[in-house]
Amino acid sequence: AWRLQHMGLLGELMRHAPTVGDALRTMVVHQQLNALGGAPVLREQAHGVELGYVICHPSPGALDAAFDTALAAGVQMMRALCGPRWTATKRANGTVRS
């Protein structure tokens, strides 16, 4: 199972962030430490946040699998930050909304 520790130094920075929002902003700013060909996207709104993933350099193969993997990792990351009972409120085109 995926764990926040799998992100190395970035995961540690996120784990020690004062708020979940700070942790997510840290991930977006420093994603290049762990990402190849894709990047997380964070859009903050009054009612919550939208956390997504964009593919910058598609490789041969199904993009659906890449988005599904990013979505699964995102859910596990949010549960690590917010607690195991966290659930997304909506999924659309590879985006998790909370």
Disulfide bonds with the S-S distance in Angstrom:
none
